[in-house]
Amino acid sequence: IDGGVDPDHVDLAGKVVAARAFPGTTTYLPEDDFDGHGTHVASTVTANGLGVEGVAPGAQIMNANVFGPDAGTSVARIVDGMD
């Protein structure tokens, strides 16, 4: 549960097994990582060792994008992402 995750990022190739966006009034996609934070965090967890090794390289990513282009979200969107 974060911003979007770029499934084509070299550290995440084949790691994203599910992806969904939880937009408010602004439509965006699960892979829309407006500030790079979601991809950065996902890479820290499960990087495949091509650049650096992640802390859990065998883990897979379920991308729940709850942050829009303005970096805003709501408790409701975060709870929807958890569900």
Backbone as CSV, one residue per row, in Angstrom:
resi,resn,N_x,N_y,N_z,CA_x,CA_y,CA_z,C_x,C_y,C_z
1,ILE,0.863,-1.161,0.000,0.000,0.000,0.000,0.906,1.219,0.000
2,ASP,0.898,1.900,-1.122,1.819,3.026,-1.316,1.391,3.727,-2.591
3,GLY,2.338,4.434,-3.203,2.119,4.958,-4.535,2.268,3.812,-5.522
4,GLY,2.182,4.085,-6.780,2.271,3.047,-7.792,3.627,2.365,-7.820
5,VAL,3.647,1.211,-8.452,4.875,0.434,-8.638,5.050,0.196,-10.126
6,ASP,6.216,0.533,-10.649,6.518,0.330,-12.061,6.889,-1.136,-12.268
7,PRO,6.002,-1.929,-12.864,6.279,-3.360,-13.031,7.397,-3.649,-14.022
8,ASP,7.782,-2.646,-14.816,8.846,-2.826,-15.800,10.219,-2.419,-15.270
9,HIS,10.278,-1.954,-14.043,11.561,-1.561,-13.451,12.455,-2.799,-13.375
10,VAL,13.740,-2.637,-13.691,14.662,-3.763,-13.761,14.710,-4.569,-12.448
11,ASP,14.565,-3.925,-11.308,14.601,-4.629,-10.024,13.320,-5.392,-9.730
12,LEU,12.255,-5.108,-10.466,10.954,-5.699,-10.153,10.408,-6.605,-11.243
13,ALA,11.203,-6.899,-12.246,10.742,-7.725,-13.369,10.195,-9.056,-12.872
14,GLY,8.931,-9.322,-13.181,8.284,-10.575,-12.807,7.861,-10.655,-11.351
15,LYS,8.002,-9.589,-10.593,7.688,-9.613,-9.156,6.275,-9.139,-8.836
16,VAL,5.684,-8.296,-9.693,4.356,-7.754,-9.420,3.313,-8.774,-9.882
17,VAL,2.617,-9.370,-8.919,1.657,-10.427,-9.233,0.215,-9.940,-9.229
18,ALA,-0.029,-8.776,-8.654,-1.366,-8.179,-8.652,-1.198,-6.671,-8.533
19,ALA,-2.108,-5.928,-9.168,-2.011,-4.474,-9.110,-3.393,-3.857,-9.257
20,ARG,-3.655,-2.873,-8.404,-4.929,-2.156,-8.482,-4.735,-0.749,-7.930
21,ALA,-5.393,0.203,-8.557,-5.399,1.578,-8.070,-6.694,1.825,-7.311
22,PHE,-6.605,2.674,-6.311,-7.754,3.047,-5.503,-7.904,4.568,-5.548
23,PRO,-8.303,5.093,-6.707,-8.350,6.548,-6.867,-9.546,7.152,-6.153
24,GLY,-9.402,8.415,-5.839,-10.530,9.193,-5.339,-11.252,9.758,-6.549
25,THR,-11.207,11.057,-6.711,-11.895,11.690,-7.837,-11.013,11.797,-9.071
26,THR,-9.694,11.552,-8.927,-8.761,11.611,-10.048,-8.407,10.188,-10.464
27,THR,-8.604,9.859,-11.728,-8.309,8.516,-12.210,-6.819,8.358,-12.462
28,TYR,-6.266,7.247,-12.018,-4.882,6.896,-12.294,-4.746,5.382,-12.279
29,LEU,-3.633,4.887,-12.771,-3.397,3.451,-12.917,-2.531,2.918,-11.784
30,PRO,-2.537,1.606,-11.557,-1.706,1.021,-10.512,-0.221,1.310,-10.707
31,GLU,0.217,1.363,-11.957,1.643,1.578,-12.233,2.039,3.051,-12.274
32,ASP,1.099,3.952,-12.075,1.412,5.378,-12.042,2.114,5.722,-10.733
33,ASP,3.420,5.802,-10.795,4.241,6.129,-9.626,4.712,7.564,-9.803
34,PHE,3.934,8.493,-9.311,4.131,9.911,-9.606,5.415,10.490,-9.034
35,ASP,5.905,9.947,-7.940,7.125,10.497,-7.339,8.234,9.463,-7.150
36,GLY,8.022,8.246,-7.610,9.047,7.206,-7.517,9.086,6.467,-6.195
37,HIS,8.279,6.886,-5.230,8.357,6.293,-3.897,7.910,4.834,-3.866
38,GLY,6.781,4.510,-4.491,6.279,3.133,-4.470,7.254,2.150,-5.092
39,THR,7.827,2.516,-6.223,8.806,1.656,-6.887,10.064,1.526,-6.038
40,HIS,10.488,2.613,-5.437,11.680,2.589,-4.574,11.487,1.624,-3.399
41,VAL,10.362,1.728,-2.720,10.104,0.867,-1.560,9.987,-0.596,-1.994
42,ALA,9.254,-0.858,-3.077,9.112,-2.231,-3.561,10.467,-2.815,-3.952
43,SER,11.329,-2.008,-4.550,12.667,-2.466,-4.923,13.523,-2.760,-3.703
44,THR,13.375,-1.965,-2.660,14.117,-2.207,-1.424,13.741,-3.562,-0.840
45,VAL,12.496,-3.932,-0.972,12.030,-5.202,-0.415,12.462,-6.376,-1.274
46,THR,12.216,-6.326,-2.555,12.327,-7.540,-3.359,13.218,-7.431,-4.592
47,ALA,14.159,-6.498,-4.599,15.051,-6.370,-5.754,15.696,-7.713,-6.077
48,ASN,15.839,-7.962,-7.359,16.293,-9.266,-7.836,17.803,-9.417,-7.946
49,GLY,18.545,-8.432,-7.459,19.993,-8.569,-7.439,20.708,-8.054,-8.667
50,LEU,19.986,-7.495,-9.628,20.651,-6.971,-10.815,21.412,-5.682,-10.505
51,GLY,20.865,-4.873,-9.599,21.559,-3.666,-9.153,22.024,-3.879,-7.723
52,VAL,21.071,-4.110,-6.860,21.326,-4.433,-5.456,20.398,-5.580,-5.078
53,GLU,20.660,-6.207,-3.974,19.815,-7.299,-3.490,18.799,-6.737,-2.518
54,GLY,17.526,-7.110,-2.664,16.491,-6.680,-1.746,16.548,-7.470,-0.448
55,VAL,15.820,-7.008,0.553,15.814,-7.702,1.843,15.020,-9.000,1.788
56,ALA,14.134,-9.137,0.809,13.358,-10.365,0.625,13.265,-10.646,-0.875
57,PRO,14.379,-11.052,-1.500,14.404,-11.172,-2.963,13.424,-12.194,-3.532
58,GLY,12.952,-13.105,-2.735,11.983,-14.086,-3.227,10.543,-13.633,-3.108
59,ALA,10.319,-12.468,-2.509,8.960,-11.970,-2.297,8.335,-11.494,-3.603
60,GLN,7.022,-11.501,-3.631,6.275,-10.959,-4.754,5.532,-9.710,-4.286
61,ILE,5.152,-8.859,-5.221,4.524,-7.580,-4.909,3.059,-7.579,-5.327
62,MET,2.207,-7.190,-4.393,0.810,-6.872,-4.694,0.701,-5.356,-4.558
63,ASN,0.606,-4.674,-5.680,0.639,-3.221,-5.738,-0.746,-2.638,-5.489
64,ALA,-0.917,-1.970,-4.362,-2.158,-1.249,-4.053,-1.827,0.238,-4.053
65,ASN,-2.094,0.900,-5.168,-1.764,2.313,-5.338,-2.887,3.169,-4.761
66,VAL,-2.615,3.814,-3.629,-3.628,4.640,-2.974,-3.308,6.133,-3.021
67,PHE,-2.196,6.503,-3.658,-1.796,7.912,-3.720,-1.918,8.446,-5.141
68,GLY,-2.639,9.539,-5.303,-2.833,10.150,-6.603,-1.692,11.072,-6.989
69,PRO,-1.851,11.779,-8.097,-0.791,12.651,-8.606,-0.455,13.809,-7.669
70,ASP,-1.361,14.162,-6.782,-1.087,15.242,-5.826,-0.525,14.704,-4.513
71,ALA,-0.200,13.417,-4.462,0.321,12.727,-3.277,-0.709,12.666,-2.157
72,GLY,-1.948,12.917,-2.474,-3.002,12.858,-1.468,-3.688,11.510,-1.457
73,THR,-4.256,11.183,-0.313,-5.041,9.963,-0.165,-6.054,10.192,0.940
74,SER,-6.759,9.157,1.319,-7.710,9.225,2.421,-7.658,7.921,3.191
75,VAL,-8.186,7.935,4.391,-8.240,6.713,5.190,-9.060,5.667,4.446
76,ALA,-10.139,6.078,3.803,-10.988,5.141,3.069,-10.223,4.440,1.951
77,ARG,-9.395,5.182,1.213,-8.625,4.570,0.136,-7.587,3.616,0.680
78,ILE,-6.966,3.954,1.792,-5.978,3.061,2.401,-6.660,1.779,2.883
79,VAL,-7.805,1.896,3.515,-8.541,0.710,3.974,-8.981,-0.134,2.783
80,ASP,-9.442,0.497,1.707,-9.795,-0.253,0.496,-8.584,-1.018,-0.024
81,GLY,-7.418,-0.393,-0.006,-6.195,-1.060,-0.444,-5.863,-2.262,0.427
82,MET,-6.078,-2.155,1.719,-5.814,-3.284,2.626,-6.792,-4.420,2.392
83,ASP,-8.054,-4.068,2.135,-9.058,-5.105,1.886,-8.752,-5.846,0.612
